[in-house]
Amino acid sequence: MQKKEIQVKNAFRKYFINAKGHLNDLVIPAEHTDESIRPNQVYALSLPFSPLEPGEKKIVLNVITDHLYTDLGLRTLSKDHAEFKPVYKGDQWERDHSYHQGTVWAFLWGEYAIAYLKVNNYSGAAKEYIKERSKALQHHFYHEEGIHCISEIFDGENPRKGKGCIQQAWSVGMTLMALLETEKGSKGEWEQRIKGAFTDGP
């Protein structure tokens, strides 16, 4: 590991790992720390390089599962937070102020699925779990809102009817990427490709 990589990892661990079992959402050193449970922390699990230890990854995954996970995506804020907005509705002002305050984003289901596979070492049981959990999005894709599409967002309280953009490319793309990962080996094809880009010679 290069010196800069070590510095980044150490800084991340110093500022973002908190005592409550999840990752801080925003840190301004010596000024402000936001401990709100939001889905940004899933990237510390799903991306190829993680600053977390195996036990820490499991804790963070459990927090995301308990507070943010739905079968149609991840909530943008825990339901336990005072600012949680359960329904995406109203005029533009109301909608904009619920957009990141609990509204479910479909593309984040893919990030969660990849994180789940990685934390569970791409086990057969983990792959089957993700395939089973994908059925709600598959049903939405084939039978709801549009023709062969996945909506941008859903309500945070009872996510059912698709809202926002009716055909969101990253919602479809991340779902496909996650399902492709269920067919790969223990390291994951995308992780191997990205790491190879940094380590392989010309």
MIVOLUM-865424 format. One record per residue (C-alpha): residue number from 1; residue in three letters; x, y, z. Coordinates in nm, 3 decimals, padded with zeros to 5 digits. Layout:
BEGIN
num:residu:xx:yy:zz
NUM:ALA:X:Y:Z $
...
//
This chain:
BEGIN
num:residu:xx:yy:zz
1:MET:00.000:00.000:00.000 $
2:GLN:00.135:00.340:-00.101 $
3:LYS:00.194:00.619:00.152 $
4:LYS:-00.095:00.831:00.023 $
5:GLU:-00.332:00.533:00.037 $
6:ILE:-00.235:00.475:00.400 $
7:GLN:-00.292:00.841:00.480 $
8:VAL:-00.637:00.837:00.322 $
9:LYS:-00.731:00.516:00.503 $
10:ASN:-00.612:00.647:00.839 $
11:ALA:-00.793:00.979:00.792 $
12:PHE:-01.114:00.803:00.696 $
13:ARG:-01.095:00.575:00.999 $
14:LYS:-01.021:00.867:01.231 $
15:TYR:-01.310:01.086:01.120 $
16:PHE:-01.583:00.861:00.984 $
17:ILE:-01.601:00.553:01.207 $
18:ASN:-01.816:00.639:01.508 $
19:ALA:-01.901:00.464:01.832 $
20:LYS:-02.261:00.395:01.731 $
21:GLY:-02.179:00.122:01.483 $
22:HIS:-02.210:00.312:01.157 $
23:LEU:-02.023:00.576:00.958 $
24:ASN:-02.062:00.951:00.995 $
25:ASP:-02.226:01.115:00.695 $
26:LEU:-02.045:01.449:00.707 $
27:VAL:-01.735:01.564:00.891 $
28:ILE:-01.591:01.913:00.914 $
29:PRO:-01.291:01.859:01.144 $
30:ALA:-01.306:02.061:01.467 $
31:GLU:-01.641:02.208:01.362 $
32:HIS:-01.919:01.961:01.292 $
33:THR:-01.992:01.590:01.265 $
34:ASP:-02.320:01.463:01.121 $
35:GLU:-02.398:01.112:01.249 $
36:SER:-02.722:01.077:01.050 $
37:ILE:-02.771:00.728:00.911 $
38:ARG:-02.763:00.774:00.534 $
39:PRO:-02.677:00.546:00.242 $
40:ASN:-02.348:00.714:00.146 $
41:GLN:-02.176:00.471:00.382 $
42:VAL:-02.264:00.179:00.154 $
43:TYR:-01.979:00.286:-00.075 $
44:ALA:-01.728:00.199:00.197 $
45:LEU:-01.848:-00.159:00.143 $
46:SER:-01.933:-00.180:-00.226 $
47:LEU:-01.633:-00.011:-00.389 $
48:PRO:-01.318:-00.216:-00.463 $
49:PHE:-01.105:-00.048:-00.194 $
50:SER:-01.243:-00.032:00.159 $
51:PRO:-01.087:00.130:00.467 $
52:LEU:-01.291:-00.096:00.695 $
53:GLU:-01.195:-00.421:00.864 $
54:PRO:-01.413:-00.732:00.810 $
55:GLY:-01.593:-00.699:01.144 $
56:GLU:-01.659:-00.329:01.083 $
57:LYS:-01.805:-00.403:00.741 $
58:LYS:-02.058:-00.642:00.894 $
59:ILE:-02.164:-00.383:01.152 $
60:VAL:-02.211:-00.113:00.888 $
61:LEU:-02.402:-00.352:00.661 $
62:ASN:-02.635:-00.444:00.948 $
63:VAL:-02.705:-00.077:01.024 $
64:ILE:-02.784:-00.010:00.657 $
65:THR:-03.009:-00.316:00.647 $
66:ASP:-03.198:-00.221:00.963 $
67:HIS:-03.245:00.149:00.889 $
68:LEU:-03.230:00.205:00.514 $
69:TYR:-03.290:-00.113:00.315 $
70:THR:-03.603:-00.181:00.111 $
71:ASP:-03.643:-00.426:-00.176 $
72:LEU:-03.678:-00.128:-00.413 $
73:GLY:-03.369:00.062:-00.298 $
74:LEU:-03.217:00.238:00.000 $
75:ARG:-03.376:00.517:00.200 $
76:THR:-03.180:00.841:00.199 $
77:LEU:-03.231:00.883:00.573 $
78:SER:-03.319:00.655:00.863 $
79:LYS:-03.686:00.640:00.960 $
80:ASP:-03.575:00.711:01.318 $
81:HIS:-03.445:01.057:01.227 $
82:ALA:-03.660:01.356:01.321 $
83:GLU:-03.629:01.498:00.968 $
84:PHE:-03.742:01.178:00.793 $
85:LYS:-03.998:01.248:00.520 $
86:PRO:-04.210:00.936:00.459 $
87:VAL:-04.376:01.042:00.133 $
88:TYR:-04.243:01.213:-00.179 $
89:LYS:-04.527:01.448:-00.274 $
90:GLY:-04.647:01.808:-00.300 $
91:ASP:-04.520:02.105:-00.494 $
92:GLN:-04.160:02.138:-00.609 $
93:TRP:-04.048:02.283:-00.275 $
94:GLU:-04.197:01.991:-00.078 $
95:ARG:-04.064:01.733:-00.319 $
96:ASP:-03.714:01.882:-00.321 $
97:HIS:-03.707:01.880:00.058 $
98:SER:-03.801:01.513:00.081 $
99:TYR:-03.569:01.403:-00.203 $
100:HIS:-03.279:01.325:00.032 $
101:GLN:-03.470:01.302:00.359 $
102:GLY:-03.595:00.946:00.341 $
103:THR:-03.701:00.898:-00.022 $
104:VAL:-03.590:00.559:-00.157 $
105:TRP:-03.344:00.565:-00.448 $
106:ALA:-03.364:00.255:-00.666 $
107:PHE:-03.005:00.262:-00.796 $
108:LEU:-02.874:00.220:-00.442 $
109:TRP:-03.025:-00.130:-00.431 $
110:GLY:-02.742:-00.235:-00.661 $
111:GLU:-02.478:-00.083:-00.435 $
112:TYR:-02.631:-00.261:-00.136 $
113:ALA:-02.643:-00.591:-00.322 $
114:ILE:-02.277:-00.569:-00.419 $
115:ALA:-02.186:-00.469:-00.062 $
116:TYR:-02.380:-00.768:00.072 $
117:LEU:-02.204:-01.006:-00.165 $
118:LYS:-01.861:-00.870:-00.075 $
119:VAL:-01.918:-00.872:00.301 $
120:ASN:-02.038:-01.232:00.275 $
121:ASN:-01.749:-01.337:00.048 $
122:TYR:-01.972:-01.412:-00.251 $
123:SER:-02.100:-01.726:-00.081 $
124:GLY:-02.365:-01.934:-00.250 $
125:ALA:-02.613:-01.835:00.020 $
126:ALA:-02.536:-01.465:-00.033 $
127:LYS:-02.589:-01.493:-00.407 $
128:GLU:-02.921:-01.670:-00.362 $
129:TYR:-03.029:-01.409:-00.106 $
130:ILE:-02.962:-01.124:-00.349 $
131:LYS:-03.138:-01.302:-00.634 $
132:GLU:-03.443:-01.353:-00.412 $
133:ARG:-03.438:-00.991:-00.294 $
134:SER:-03.422:-00.868:-00.655 $
135:LYS:-03.770:-00.998:-00.733 $
136:ALA:-03.946:-00.675:-00.630 $
137:LEU:-03.738:-00.471:-00.875 $
138:GLN:-03.783:-00.735:-01.142 $
139:HIS:-04.161:-00.718:-01.098 $
140:HIS:-04.145:-00.338:-01.117 $
141:PHE:-03.933:-00.360:-01.432 $
142:TYR:-04.173:-00.589:-01.617 $
143:HIS:-04.514:-00.488:-01.485 $
144:GLU:-04.526:-00.139:-01.331 $
145:GLU:-04.501:00.232:-01.428 $
146:GLY:-04.337:00.187:-01.768 $
147:ILE:-04.227:-00.068:-02.025 $
148:HIS:-03.908:-00.241:-01.916 $
149:CYS:-03.784:00.035:-01.689 $
150:ILE:-03.702:00.111:-01.326 $
151:SER:-03.815:00.437:-01.172 $
152:GLU:-03.580:00.686:-01.012 $
153:ILE:-03.731:00.691:-00.661 $
154:PHE:-04.002:00.557:-00.429 $
155:ASP:-04.163:00.674:-00.106 $
156:GLY:-03.953:00.619:00.205 $
157:GLU:-04.230:00.481:00.427 $
158:ASN:-04.406:00.230:00.202 $
159:PRO:-04.214:00.216:-00.127 $
160:ARG:-04.450:00.086:-00.394 $
161:LYS:-04.538:00.321:-00.680 $
162:GLY:-04.244:00.451:-00.878 $
163:LYS:-04.189:00.827:-00.871 $
164:GLY:-03.949:01.083:-01.017 $
165:CYS:-03.803:00.990:-01.353 $
166:ILE:-04.002:00.696:-01.490 $
167:GLN:-03.701:00.546:-01.672 $
168:GLN:-03.379:00.603:-01.481 $
169:ALA:-03.070:00.459:-01.647 $
170:TRP:-02.865:00.421:-01.331 $
171:SER:-03.152:00.237:-01.158 $
172:VAL:-03.145:-00.023:-01.436 $
173:GLY:-02.766:-00.022:-01.471 $
174:MET:-02.687:-00.080:-01.104 $
175:THR:-02.949:-00.354:-01.076 $
176:LEU:-02.799:-00.534:-01.375 $
177:MET:-02.448:-00.488:-01.240 $
178:ALA:-02.547:-00.640:-00.906 $
179:LEU:-02.721:-00.937:-01.069 $
180:LEU:-02.414:-00.997:-01.286 $
181:GLU:-02.208:-01.008:-00.968 $
182:THR:-02.416:-01.300:-00.842 $
183:GLU:-02.273:-01.501:-01.131 $
184:LYS:-01.909:-01.425:-01.050 $
185:GLY:-01.643:-01.578:-00.826 $
186:SER:-01.545:-01.484:-00.475 $
187:LYS:-01.365:-01.161:-00.568 $
188:GLY:-01.620:-01.023:-00.813 $
189:GLU:-01.546:-00.942:-01.175 $
190:TRP:-01.582:-00.565:-01.146 $
191:GLU:-01.348:-00.550:-00.847 $
192:GLN:-01.087:-00.751:-01.036 $
193:ARG:-01.115:-00.525:-01.340 $
194:ILE:-01.079:-00.202:-01.143 $
195:LYS:-00.791:-00.325:-00.933 $
196:GLY:-00.623:-00.453:-01.248 $
197:ALA:-00.642:-00.107:-01.401 $
198:PHE:-00.423:00.022:-01.118 $
199:THR:-00.182:-00.268:-01.089 $
200:ASP:-00.132:-00.409:-01.439 $
201:GLY:00.131:-00.271:-01.670 $
202:PRO:00.062:-00.136:-02.021 $
//
